[in-house]
Amino acid sequence: MSHDRSGEVKAFASLFHGRPDAFGLMQGEKIMAVRRPVSLLHYRLHFEGKLRLGIYPLLPGGVTHFLALDFDGPEAEQSASEVFNCARHLELPLAWEISKSRGVHLWLFFSAPVPARDARLIARMLLDEAGVPRAEIFPKQDGLPEGGLGNFIWLPLSGESVRQGRTLFVDPANLWPYSDQRAYLSTMEKVSPQKLAQLVDVNGLKRNETIHRGMGKTTIFSGDLLPCAKRMLEGVTEGCRDMAAFRLAIHLKSRGYPIQEAEQLLQEWNTTQNKPPLAPREITVKVRSAYLRGYSGYGCEDPLIIPFCDEACPIKQKMLTAMLVAEENSP
């Protein structure tokens, strides 16, 4: 590899800096999480299209080098444009990437690691101010459970996708790709931790991180729940309310919530998040069944629960790692 090419790879790896001890990988149709050091070779093979590389943005200690927002669907460009404009008013320099699925990734880079919590608070503020109801935020968590990795995000400038006009950075004014992608990235402005902290303070951004009882209300602290439970807490559709209530009760039981408190929490979840809600009696039955009959499974293989799963789940990480080790040890 030429000196110039080596320098480009190093610069790219420095900008898209994630966990050094794990990465996501796609070869052919297979996607896996790999608990091994990521190297410049992986980045180079990503450029060449010989593999697709994903990195884990959330580092031990709950910090990150960048923030990314992922927009998909027919409204992706419009939603991304609204968020981009809000960020520009705050002097936050977002980079606009056309993703592999032809959605949009917006990237924000930091000059030094920042608390993921603060980065995610800013992301939510941008979405709220733009009136955009939903986008995937990376990192997806404020912190990591023991042994967890979080979610990886696919990197831009991915081999064959580049030749198809995807995973490229574009000028937001006209959505035309920059002629020299690496030169564009080399001039990317980064936000300092001080500026990010100031934005959080000035805008009064706070996150509820405790079980709070006040004014007759109880809310769930989801920070210690698995990703599937966190997603179910946002509300579920009519066809899976029963199963979600049952599995959420198991999650709360595994985290040490008393049965009375679990029922109170899920009754409120049911009435505020589910439309239409289940009858209160049905929630009571699900909670008591989960607590009193010795159930402990989270339903990882249940077709109704699978849509709520994601790569951040430590249980899924263990399954993927075991599968990879088994394949490596097979003759």
N, C-alpha and C positions, 0 to 999 in steps of 0.2 A: 504494500500500500504506500502511495506517495506521501511525502511530508505534508503537502497541502491537504490531501484527503484525510490524513491522520489528524491534522489540526481541526478540520471541520467536524470530525467525529467527536473529538474531545470537547469542542465548544458546545456541540449539541447535547452531549451527555452532561455537561456542566449546567446547562440551562434546564434540561428536563431531568432533574436530580431527585431520585426517590430513595427508597430503602436500598442499601448496598447488598443486603443478604438474601434477597428474594426478588422474583420478577414473574410476570405473566408471559405466556408463550402461546403462539398459534403456529402450528406447522401442518399444512394441509387443512383438514377440517377439525383437527384436534386442538382444544384449548385446555391449558393446564396452568396451575400455579406451581412454581418451582422454588423450593427453599434452598437456593444456592447463590453464591455471589454473582451479581450482574457485572459484566465486563465490557470494555470497549468493543470487543469482538461481537458481542450481541448487538450493540448499536450499529456496527458496520453491516452485519448481516440483515438487520432491519432495513437499512438504507437500500441494500441490494435486493430486497424482496425475497430472501431465502428463509426468513421467518418474520413473524409479526411480534413486536416487543411491547409489553405493557409494564408499567412501573407502578410501584406502590407509593403514593404521595405522602402517606401518614407515617412519620418516623417515631421511634420510641421517644417518650416524653411528650407526645401529643403536639409535635411541631411539623411544619411543612415548608417546602421551598416554593410552592405555587398553589394557585387555586384554579379550578377549571369548572365550567358550566357546560353541560351537554344538553342540547335541544334536538328533539326528533319530531317527526310527524310533519303534516302539511303546513303548520304554522311556525316551523322552526326558524325560518329566516326572519319573519316578522317579530317573533318573540326575542330572538337574539338582537335584532336591531334596537328594540325598545330598551333592553338591558344595556346594550353598548352605549346608547345615548345617555342613559342615567349615569353610567360609570364615567363618561367623558366629563359630565358636569362636576364630578367629584375629583377630576384629574387622576383617574385610575386608567392606566394604559392597557386596554385589553387587546389581545391578538385574536383575530378571527380565522378559524380553520374550517374548511369544508371537510366534514368527517367522512369516513368510508361509506356510511349509509346515506350520504348526501344531506345529513343534518348539519348542525353547527356546533363546534366547540369554541368557547371563549376562554382564553388563558390569561391569567394574571400572575406575574412572576415577582418574587420578593428578593431583595438584596441580601437577606440573611434569613434563617429559619424563623417563622412566626408561629404563634399558637394556632393550631387548626381551628380551635373554637372561635377565635377572632376572625379568621378568614371566612369561616362558614357564616358567622353573623353578618358580615358584609355582603356575602352572597345572597342571603335571605333578604337583607334590606334592599338590594338592587332588584330582586325579583318582585318584592312588594311594591316598590316605587314604580316599577315598570308595569305593574298590573299583570304580570306573567304568573299564572297559577302553579306551574310546575316545570322544573328542570332538574336533572341530576347534578348534584354538587360533589366535587372531588376536592379534598378528602370527604368521605361520606360520614365520618365519625369525628368526634372531638378528641377521642383517645382510644387506646387499644386495650382489649381484654388480654389477660396473660396468655401468651402464645399466639395471639392473633396478628394478622397482617393488615387488615382493612381490605379495601377494594383496589385493584389495579385499574389503570386507565391506559388505553392503547395510545401509543405515540404517533405523532404526525410523520409525514414524509416517508410513508411506508411503500417501498418498492413498486410493485405492480400498480397499487392504488394511485401513486403519483402519475404514472403514465396514463391512467384513466381520468385524470383531472380531480382526484380526490386526495384527502389527507394533506391538502395544500393550504397555505396561508394566503388570504386574499385581502385586497383593499376594500374596506367596508363601504366605501362610497359607490363602488360599482361591481363589487364581488369578482373582480378580475384577479387571477393569481399574480403575485409578485414574480417578476421575471427571474430574480435571484433569491431563492428562498432562504438560503443560509446567510446571505448578506443582510436580508431583512431581519432575521433573528439576531444577528450580531449587533444590531443597533437597538434591540428591544430594551425599553426603559423598564427598570425594576422599582418596585415600591419598597420603601424602608419599613422596618418593623415599627419605628416611631410614628410614621404617618398612619399606618394601619391602626395602631393603638389609639391614636388621636381621633380617627374616624369613629372608632367604636365608642370612645368616651363622649365625643361631641354629640353624637346621635343617640346617646343614652341606650345603647344596645345591651341587653341583658338576656340571659337564658335561665329559665327555671330549672334548677338542678336538684331539687329536693321534693319529697312528698310534702305537699303544702295543704294544711287544713285551715281554712279561713273563710268567713262569710258563707259557711255551710258547704264549701266545695272541697273536693279532693282531686288531686291530679297525680298522674303516674310519672315517676322519674324513670325514663326509659334507658338511661345511660348504661345500665348493667344488664339489659335484655339483649337477646340475640337479634340480628337484623330482621328476621322474618316477623318477630313479635313487634318490633318497632313499626314495621310497615302495616301490620294488622291494626295497630293502635290508631292509625290514621283513618280507619273505617274500611269496611268491606262491603261487597255487593250482596244482594239478597240470597244468592245461591250458596254462600259459604259462611253465613253468620253463625250458624250452630257450631260448625267445626272450628271457626276462628275463636269463638268464645271458649270452647273446650281447651284448645291448645294454649290460648292466652292464660287460662287458669293454671295449666301445668307449668308454664313459664313463671308465673308469680309464685306458685308453690315451690319451685326449684330455687327461687331467690329468697325464700324465707318469709314471704308475706303470710300473716295469719289468714285463716279462711274467711273470717268476717271482713277483714280489710280488702281481701281479693274480691269478694262479692261486691262490696261497696264501689271499688274502683271500676269493676266491669259493668256494673249497673249504670254508672255515669258514662262510661265509654259507649255503652249500647244506646243510651238516649241521645248523646250529643254527636256521635260519629256515624252511626248506622242509619240509613234511610232506605226503607222503614226499619225501625228497631224491632228486636225480638220482644216478646212479652216478658216482663220482669221475672215471672215464674221460670221461664226457660233458662235465663241466666243463672238463677239459683240452682237449678238442677245440674247445669253444666259444671258449675264451680264445685258443688258437693261431690259430683261424680269424680272429678279430677283429684280432689283432695282425699276422699274417703275410700277409693277403690284401688289405690296403689299405682295409678298410671304415672308414667314418667317420660314417655316418648314425645318428641316435638312434632311428629308427623312429617319428617323430612321427605318421605316417599309418597305422601298423600297428594294426589293430583290437585286437590283444592289448596294445598299449602305451598306446593312447589313454586307457583308464580310469585310468592312473597320472599323466596330465598334469593341470596346474592353471594358474591364471592367473599364478602367480609366475614361470613359465618365461620367461626373456628371449627365447628363440626365438619363443615364442607371442606375446609382447608385440610383437615386430617384425612378425610376420605380421598381427596385428590392426591395428597402426598403418598398415602398408602398405595394408591393405584399406580403412581409413577414409580415408586420403589419396586412394586411387584413386576412392572413391565421391564425395568432395568435388570432385574434378577432372573427374568425368564430366559430360557435357553434360546 
